[in-house]
Amino acid sequence: MFGKLKSIKGNEIILEVDDLDTYKIDRYANHQKPTVEVNIADNREISPDQRKKIYAIIGDIANYTGYSIPKEMPAVMKWQYLIDTGAEMFSLADCSMTQANNYLKWLIDFCFDNDIPFKTRTWDLLPNDYAMVVRCCHHRKCIICGRHADIDHTFGLVGMGRNRRWVDNSSSYFLPLCREHHIERHTLGVYGFLDKYHIKPVKLNAQTRKDLRIEK
């Protein structure tokens, strides 16, 4: 069913639904209070910045694979994305920001999973994105240069003499940094380092911290 959200009060919402069939709702719910899922349509259109990043990554993939017809690479990657994810066809001319962001995240993972290097020009476009920092954490790639990285507690209580596996990291912020940039972070200090590279550390949820073996 589709409709419009009329109002929000606390954690309660009121919807105006098209063609509401109360009999069908009662039958599907087996005469109990039904559970529903609410998806909010993203009416924001893809931004020029998102489009630029997507085409930059696709260009790197074409160059690395030696694809003979680079102009066809966007279509090749889009079809691969549709096959892998089951997403519906979309256009980079007018798709939503959510769709563009999902595609961008998939392209980044594709490059990491297949060891496709980013050009410096492309890499410089990416690290200020939250999704990029999280993906670099997952793939152990330095957010600054793309080399192998450790997960750095940029803010938090972990320090000398403490067992980081038993510290509560729920309030900590993290950055994936190679040894060189980890040392630079200590030399410049947190704020000087973040200001120099225009990046932001991220919080990681409990499952991600467990997957990355940051804590038990």
Steps between C-alpha positions, in 0.01 A plus 500: 500500500610856434403829652623820662631565847266751661664565837754379756453520876773341708543149364149492351424584138172556316477384139244573233500180295369458147228234455509373858349150527432438870362152429826394333705650786298306756531178299877532447555584866294198606273724708796637700668839509691506168871567464582739217812633331528868407729604215547873444552592135811709437389792282849658495673474164855371459754776564778602257750393768356148516497473120861619479617241753313217328647575157849544648488152655359344183784665307754342735337159451514539121867601508599219735316226308614629162143513374523561126200733478515728808182683401303177553641437848223697682237270346705188582538598865137601534381163370738320737359705788141416400587129480683497835245699696168442324447876486271652238634680193596862563664791323792702632336801340210520745505213754457573871785582736432172682531298179817685404650442844416128490665469158804696615545274804473192278765638262738568789451145632550363148838673476609386845385140443682479165813693605435774246709805598353848506687775324613778733251734333213258567611417853509869591130525409391226739635506859268771636201265463379311808437190289853512363656512847290204616592300189866576547466366855343178369765455232791621717594775253655828609247780446783733396703292254329163454783289643442228762366655819434435865188639668603806700307615807499868408288591800438274794642363822748249356861580582819361643454224754135430415354190339314634195309173462319564830443876473150630425543635145138603448592867535834481317574639154717311254715556191676238286861621472822347369807512723631818337178695539440359848834649607410828329170507688690482829749764383237752387244418766147389423354835395804607299496167315127510424524860383791422268325213321138622533377168636278397789541196725194278535317312772460127434204297618546196724479245217755686288739528795463127556554421130816711501617334825522834674329343799349168600 
